[in-house]
Amino acid sequence: MRLYPREHTYSLDDWQCGELFGALAERRTVVLLDLAETTWSDVEHVCRTYPGLSLVVMGAGYRQLRLLFALLERCDNLFCDLSNLCTYLGVEEILDRFDSGRMLFGTGLPAADPGGPIARLYYTDAPQADIAAMAHDPSAEVRHVVVQALGEIATAGIAEEAPADSAGIDPIAVYEIKKIVGDLSRKGIGVLITDHNVRDTLEITNRSYIINLGEILVSGTKEELLTNEIARKVYLGENFSM
């Protein structure tokens, strides 16, 4: 659940949200809270008052690291995301000081460019197990959650949208993107690609889905999609080949 206390004009104090937080903690529901919507005092109050509640604070940048580190040390149920953490070696310091499951991968899509967080994850100087845990296998309290700044939730690791010809990208750039995606995959980092460049996408995916009006029509490996009559009829075309 994502909260918008400032935008929707309500308080996180017990007199207004106490019953809600109690129910969420009982159900072990993950709560997402952007720093633009709250204060560090409210974050500390919620975490300390409801220890069974997993709270992910999003958008923390280098100016908030002292406050973030202090609360991560005090509150085991507090987590942070990567979307705005552009501090030099900031990711490495968090992974070194705290359990790798305390930081979640998030890009800020679609409101922000995902390039920065993706690059920070890719070039982080840390054990691959820690990077994998941060990218797609967080701790038990927040498993199945990968945070993006607008509250998108997925069980993959990185959402990469329109990386190829549909965005007007030259072949060299396409090759580099495919190489990066392949490197991430070999490191155990899950990657979700949404794109209409069928050939380049099918070359690097383990499993693909054709979706129409919100429904999955066909799914499978490259070979399975290429021989599927429905896939050819509604999307690929009868003459499509690789």
Long-range contacts (C-beta under 8 A, 24 or more apart in sequence): 1-29, 1-30, 1-31, 1-32, 2-31, 2-32, 2-33, 2-151, 3-31, 3-32, 3-33, 3-37, 3-38, 4-37, 5-37, 5-38, 5-42, 6-36, 6-37, 6-38, 7-37, 12-38, 12-42, 12-45, 12-46, 13-45, 14-49, 18-49, 21-46, 21-49, 21-50, 21-53, 22-50, 24-50, 24-53, 25-50, 25-51, 25-52, 25-53, 26-52, 28-52, 28-54, 28-141, 29-53, 29-54, 30-54, 30-56, 30-141, 30-142, 30-145, 31-55, 31-56, 32-56, 32-58, 32-147, 32-151, 33-57, 33-58, 34-58, 34-59, 34-149, 35-59, 35-60, 35-64, 40-64, 40-67, 40-71, 43-71, 43-78, 44-71, 44-74, 44-75, 47-71, 47-74, 47-75, 47-77, 47-78, 48-74, 48-75, 50-77, 51-75, 51-76, 51-77, 52-77, 53-77, 54-79, 54-141, 54-142, 55-79, 56-80, 56-81, 56-104, 56-142, 56-145, 56-147, 57-81, 58-83, 58-84, 58-106, 58-147, 58-149, 59-83, 59-84, 59-149, 60-84, 60-85, 61-85, 61-86, 61-87, 62-86, 62-87, 62-90, 65-90, 69-94, 69-97, 72-97, 72-98, 72-102, 73-98, 77-141, 78-102, 79-103, 79-104, 79-138, 79-139, 79-141, 79-142, 80-104, 81-105, 81-106, 81-147, 81-149, 82-106, 82-107, 82-117, 82-120, 82-121, 82-134, 83-107, 83-108, 83-112, 83-117, 83-147, 83-148, 83-149, 84-108, 84-149, 85-117, 85-120, 86-116, 86-120, 89-125, 91-120, 91-121, 91-124, 91-126, 91-134, 92-124, 92-125, 92-126, 95-124, 95-126, 95-130, 95-134, 96-126, 99-139, 100-126, 100-129, 100-130, 100-131, 100-133, 100-134, 101-133, 101-134, 101-137, 101-138, 101-139, 101-142, 102-139, 103-134, 104-134, 104-138, 104-142, 104-145, 104-146, 104-147, 105-134, 105-135, 105-136, 105-146, 105-147, 105-157, 105-158, 106-146, 106-147, 106-148, 106-149, 107-148, 107-149, 107-158, 107-159, 108-148, 108-149, 108-150, 109-148, 109-149, 109-150, 109-152, 109-159, 109-161, 110-150, 111-149, 111-150, 112-149, 114-158, 114-159, 114-160, 114-161, 118-158, 118-160, 121-158, 121-189, 122-180, 122-183, 122-184, 128-187, 128-188, 131-187, 131-189, 132-187, 132-188, 132-189, 135-189, 135-190, 136-188, 136-189, 136-190, 154-192, 155-190, 156-190, 156-191, 156-192, 157-184, 157-189, 157-190, 157-191, 157-192, 158-184, 158-189, 158-190, 158-191, 158-192, 159-192, 159-194, 160-191, 160-192, 160-193, 160-194, 161-193, 161-194, 161-195, 162-194, 162-195, 162-196, 163-193, 163-195, 163-197, 164-195, 164-197, 164-200, 164-201, 165-197, 165-200, 166-195, 166-196, 166-197, 174-200, 178-203, 178-204, 198-235, 198-236, 198-240, 199-242, 202-226, 202-242, 203-242, 210-234, 210-235
